[in-house]
Amino acid sequence: MKTKIMVAGHLCLDITPKFSDSASLNVGEVFVPGHLTNIGDAVLSTGGTVSNTGLALDRMGVDVVLNGKIGDDEFGAIIQTKIGADRAKALKVVRGQSSSYTIVLALPGVDRFVLHNPAANDTFGPEDIDYGVVKECSLFHFGYPTLMKRMYENDGEELAVMLKRVKELSVTTSLDMAMPDPSARSGQVDWMKILKKSLPYVDIFMPSLEEITFMVDRNLFEKRKSQQKDQDPVWAYKPEDCNAISETLISLGAKIVLIKCGIRGLYLRTAGSTQLSSIGHASPGDIESWSERELWAATFQVNNFGSALGAGDATIAGFLCAFIHDFLPENSLQIANLVGWQNVQAIDALSGIGNWQGIMELLGDKNRLRNPVGFNDDRWIYSENHQVYYGPFDKR
């Protein structure tokens, strides 16, 4: 069986200043016009799906090919240095273009603020994929079309073309999103039209709860956002929101839907065995164990929080690694949460992530404390043995 994974799509340079851990530091004090806030050294690291998910998979021992696009500028040179000469060989360097960069403001105790310039990512198209290499892979993971202009223009025509071409090679496809900017073009396009074109060619779809609600049900998105006020809006969502959204996504063609719910954990919903049988090279050995499933897995408590930078990407890397190793859904979710747990203990996206052997040792510890899932619904049954909640639509 092929085990190589190509990770393609969004790639940038992350610039992350360090903030004091002082309890007196808060958002209201930092973002005041004319106010000076002393900060520490800046951490320079590569970011985006190609780096965060790709290099996390590499740290876990997966044979990974990176497929991204950068400019021939100073930021591009830094990206190549950070990724390493061997891995950077697969990147496309375009003369005269700027490389994408992100300024990440990760204040202690709150979610990060992100200032982003898409640059070369906006010019990424289907022709930038090396399909000869894709053919050697079991799985193709693409990330952040919401931050890549050609991927969402024309109702996502080029995104669909790219995914269709990969599927024609019998390679399993995986897709991740990022929150569109409501004030920019990416936040104003019709994402339902884009999903209708793309999801028939997506086997594993892994958006976050807020971003996918923004795309498929804007009224619900605004309602939940207003209900939570100054706290993380993810706490306002209900399990039935995930159920309704996942049903929509599966009806559009997705085979496995993994919704990242932040600190509340991971929600998994899968299609039936007929749909799952078309997954391709990375297909599970036991299709029935993945068929018509609905699970929720809580995240693990963190004592030494660094930042949430790349947490979703790391979680995805954990899930994909478990998936290609043919773990069942219950343990795949635990592994995904463990890698996310490792990630948030460091200020950057990668340094906290350990090797596969270490993750397997962590998996055996069933006494690790978990965060609350934030719902009390007797239709969801908790399993002490598997340490997941089984939903009302789970056909275990």
Number of C-alpha atoms within 10 A of each C-alpha: 8 14 16 20 29 24 27 27 27 28 28 28 25 26 20 21 18 19 17 14 11 8 8 7 15 13 10 7 12 14 11 10 7 7 9 10 12 9 10 10 9 14 14 16 20 27 26 27 30 28 30 27 31 26 26 30 26 18 18 19 14 19 15 22 24 24 26 25 29 28 21 15 16 11 19 23 14 16 26 20 14 16 16 11 10 9 16 18 14 16 19 17 21 16 10 10 17 20 26 25 23 19 17 20 19 21 21 20 14 14 13 13 12 14 11 15 16 18 20 26 27 19 16 23 18 16 9 16 21 13 15 9 14 22 19 15 24 22 30 25 26 24 24 22 25 25 26 22 20 20 27 25 18 14 20 24 16 21 25 23 16 20 25 18 15 21 21 12 17 18 26 25 27 24 26 22 20 18 20 21 12 11 8 9 14 20 17 12 19 16 21 17 16 21 22 18 21 24 24 19 28 27 30 21 24 26 23 21 23 23 19 25 20 18 20 18 14 14 11 15 19 14 13 19 19 13 13 14 10 8 12 13 19 19 18 16 21 14 16 11 13 22 18 10 19 25 16 13 25 22 14 18 20 30 29 27 26 25 24 24 23 21 20 20 23 25 25 25 28 26 23 17 16 12 17 21 14 16 23 18 18 25 19 19 13 12 16 16 16 23 23 19 21 26 23 26 27 24 24 20 14 14 7 9 16 22 23 24 27 23 25 29 30 30 28 32 28 27 27 26 24 20 20 22 14 16 19 16 23 19 19 21 30 26 27 27 28 22 28 29 23 23 29 25 20 18 20 25 31 25 14 17 25 16 14 20 11 11 18 12 9 15 15 9 9 11 6 10 12 16 14 13 19 16 13 9 11 9 11 19 14 16 10 9 7 14 17 21 21 22 24 16 14 16 14 12
